[in-house]
Amino acid sequence: MARLIYIINTSVDGYIEDATGAIDWASPDEVHKVITDLLRPIKTYLYGRRVYETMAAYWDSPVIETYPPEHRDFARVWQNAEKIVFSRTVSRPTARKTRVEREFDPKAVQELKRGSPHDVAIAGAELAGVALRADLLDECHLFMHPVIVGGGKALLRTDSRRKLELLEARRLNNGVTHLHYRIKSSEAL
């Protein structure tokens, strides 16, 4: 069965955006390549509306040859993946290989995991929180940037409690720490 994986940049104090919604504090250089390599074998991405719109606005461009080389590679990986957007307000997709679902259906996501030969990625703090609450989230890759932003959007929006098992920790050259965790089910508490 495929794993559902959350891959996200975070500040040391656990925010993915600062209070103004900015992410300019994240160091994209080496992190960008590592995230691209993590996403390369994943063929389906689950998105909430805001993350999808942000990603599609830049990564679905037909002129990616003008992008920096590391962006070109990510754009190709992103464009080749199937994308499912969970939104009540998006009427039709703006990016290729995208479908819109009105509701996040845990049973449908479980079936997707069961039937997929490839892992599935999930993006968005709220959506990842819903998946965690439904015991669907299997792993997370946190890229902890050496910065305290003091507030903003939390890494996960959930009222669920889970134990994590550290699978890997490594320090990147830019001071970012990549933490790879397995998420234990709610029964493991």
C-alpha positions in Angstrom: 0.0 0.0 0.0 1.2 3.5 -0.8 2.1 5.9 1.9 0.6 9.4 2.4 3.5 11.8 2.9 3.6 15.4 4.2 6.6 17.3 3.0 6.9 20.9 4.4 9.3 23.7 5.3 8.9 24.9 8.8 10.5 27.4 11.2 12.0 26.2 14.5 8.9 27.5 16.3 6.6 25.4 14.1 5.2 27.8 11.4 5.0 27.3 7.7 4.2 30.9 7.0 4.8 34.0 9.2 2.0 36.2 10.5 1.8 38.1 7.1 1.7 34.8 5.1 5.3 35.2 3.9 7.7 32.3 3.4 10.7 34.4 2.4 12.5 33.2 5.6 12.9 29.7 4.0 16.2 29.0 2.3 15.3 27.3 -0.9 18.7 26.4 -2.3 19.7 22.9 -1.2 16.3 22.3 0.3 14.7 22.7 -3.1 16.8 19.9 -4.6 16.1 17.5 -1.7 12.3 18.1 -1.9 12.4 17.7 -5.7 14.2 14.3 -5.2 11.6 13.3 -2.6 8.7 14.2 -4.9 10.2 12.6 -8.0 8.8 9.1 -7.4 5.4 10.4 -6.1 2.8 10.5 -8.8 -0.2 12.0 -7.0 -0.4 15.2 -4.9 -3.3 16.1 -2.7 -3.9 19.9 -2.2 -6.1 22.3 -0.4 -7.2 25.3 -2.5 -4.6 27.9 -1.3 -1.6 25.7 -1.7 -2.8 24.5 -5.1 -3.4 28.0 -6.4 0.1 29.1 -5.2 1.8 26.1 -6.8 -0.2 26.2 -10.0 0.5 29.9 -10.5 4.2 29.3 -10.8 4.9 25.6 -11.5 2.4 25.1 -14.3 4.0 27.7 -16.6 4.6 26.6 -20.2 7.9 28.6 -20.2 9.8 26.8 -17.6 12.9 26.8 -19.7 13.4 30.4 -18.5 13.4 29.3 -14.9 16.6 28.6 -12.9 17.8 25.0 -13.5 16.7 23.7 -10.1 13.2 25.2 -10.7 13.0 23.6 -14.1 13.6 20.2 -12.6 10.9 20.7 -9.9 8.4 22.1 -12.5 8.8 19.0 -14.7 8.3 16.7 -11.7 5.3 18.8 -10.5 3.7 19.0 -14.0 4.0 15.2 -14.5 2.1 14.4 -11.3 -1.6 14.0 -11.0 -3.1 16.6 -8.6 -6.3 16.4 -6.6 -7.6 19.7 -5.2 -10.1 19.6 -2.3 -12.1 22.8 -2.5 -15.7 24.0 -2.4 -14.8 27.2 -4.3 -12.6 26.0 -7.1 -14.9 25.3 -10.0 -12.4 24.0 -12.5 -8.6 23.3 -12.4 -6.1 25.8 -13.6 -3.2 23.4 -14.0 -2.8 20.3 -16.2 -3.4 16.8 -14.7 -5.7 18.2 -12.0 -9.1 17.2 -10.8 -11.3 19.0 -8.2 -13.1 17.2 -5.4 -15.6 19.1 -3.2 -14.9 17.2 0.0 -12.0 15.3 1.5 -13.3 11.8 1.7 -11.1 9.6 4.0 -12.4 6.4 2.5 -11.6 7.6 -1.0 -8.1 8.6 0.1 -7.6 5.2 1.8 -8.7 3.5 -1.5 -6.2 5.8 -3.4 -3.4 4.7 -1.1 -4.5 1.0 -1.4 -4.6 1.1 -5.2 -1.6 3.3 -6.0 1.8 1.7 -6.9 3.4 5.0 -5.9 3.4 7.0 -2.7 1.0 10.0 -2.4 2.0 13.5 -1.2 -0.3 15.9 0.7 0.2 19.6 1.1 -1.4 22.2 3.2 -1.5 22.4 7.0 -5.3 22.1 7.3 -5.5 19.2 4.8 -2.6 17.3 6.4 -4.3 17.9 9.7 -7.5 16.3 8.4 -5.6 13.4 7.0 -3.8 13.0 10.4 -7.1 13.0 12.3 -8.4 10.3 9.9 -5.3 8.2 10.5 -4.3 8.4 6.8 -1.0 10.3 7.2 2.0 7.9 7.3 5.1 10.0 7.1 6.3 13.5 7.2 9.5 15.2 6.0 10.1 18.4 7.9 12.6 20.9 6.7 13.3 22.9 9.8 14.9 26.3 8.9 17.1 28.0 11.5 14.7 30.9 12.1 12.0 31.9 14.6 9.1 33.7 13.0 7.1 34.3 16.1 3.6 33.3 14.7 1.7 32.6 11.6 0.3 29.4 10.1 1.1 26.3 12.2 2.8 23.3 10.7 -0.2 21.1 11.3 -3.8 22.3 12.0 -5.2 19.5 14.1 -6.5 18.5 17.5 -5.0 15.0 17.1 -2.2 13.6 19.1 0.3 11.2 17.5 3.6 9.7 18.4 6.3 9.9 15.7 9.2 7.6 15.0 12.3 9.4 13.7 13.6 7.6 10.6 16.3 10.0 9.6 17.8 13.4 10.6 20.4 15.2 8.6 21.8 18.7 8.5 21.9 20.4 5.1 24.8 22.7 4.2 22.6 25.8 4.7 21.8 25.0 8.3 18.4 23.5 7.6 17.6 20.2 9.3 15.7 17.5 7.4 13.7 15.4 9.8 11.9 12.3 8.4 9.3 10.8 10.7 6.9 7.8 10.5 3.6 8.7 12.1 2.2 6.1 14.4 -1.6 5.4 14.3 -3.9 6.8 17.0 -4.1 3.2 18.4 -0.3 3.4 19.2 -0.9 6.1 21.8 
